Amino acid sequence: MPATTASDLTNGQIAMVGAARFTYEHQTLCTKVFTKTTLAKGSKSLYIPKFGRVTADDLTDGIDMTNSQQLTITGTTHTTDEAGCKVIITRKLREQMNTNAYGAAGKVIGNAMLKKIDQDGLALFSGLNTALGSAGTVFSVDYLRAAIAQCYGQSEPVPLPLQAVLHPYQYDDVVNEIATPGTNNYPPTMVDEWLKYYYRGTDKLFGAPIYVTGNITPDASEDAYGAVFSKSAFIYLVGWEPDNWVEEDKSLRGWEMGIVADYGMVEEDGTYGRALLFDAAAPTS
């Protein structure tokens, strides 16, 4: 006996649309761990002067001090550029979507803007004057210790506090080293404390907070740059904060919705940190 199946009536069926989901993005770090400065109204750039050093001499009692020192000033100039993202919501789309189209579009383009700002900042790590590690090298807690020691011990000490930003796969090597019995001499209570806050940005090793973010992009060989640095090493220079806008286009029969920001992610002093170039391949065990 012939039977009518669901597939025979596909054209007459109505699909239930569930609640919309959004693609998750990594947390934005650089806007928090860089020095944030806003351009003054009417200014096109930011100039930061820096005084040089002078040398103190030994003196002899009764002899005039005649050796004067020259006071020098050097400086850096930073500017901002615009960046943005736009989507178009047609009237037909708005009428056919169960989810609020404007709210959905606002969230998506806002996430895109924050990701770009963050990745512009993370790309500065490779420009620090000194780097530890090399392509294909497995990261370890010893490299972190060495980087921090170098920051303390260089001719001009790096302004405190220090902080570290790593790819999650690089930090996994440290966590594996800490958590694997027999490979370290850390007291169990210390290991428990470290692992309790794993990946939350509150872990501290050698006094430096450790942050991890997947917004660091490994290269084709699965290597990536992290860094140990002072907040003074980089500047998040803001012309204006991300700004949303909506504009109707009658002939398009829809609305343009966009976001624009004017900013600069810039290196202020390349000696105030250490780049960390290490393998960032996904762990498999």
Secondary structure, DSSP 8 states (H G I E B T S, - for coil): -----GGGGGGG-----------------HHHHSEEEE--TT-SEEEEEEE---------TTS---------EEEEEEE-EEEEEEEEEEHHHHHH-SS-HHHHHHHHHHHHHHHHHHHHHHTTGGGSS-EEE-TT----HHHHHHHHHHHHHSSS---S-EEEEE-HHHHHHHHHHHHSTTS----HHHHHHHHHTTTTT--EETTEEEEE-TTS---TTSEEEEEEEEGGGEEEEEEEEEEEEEEEETTTTEEEEEEEEEEEEEES-TTSEEEEEEE------
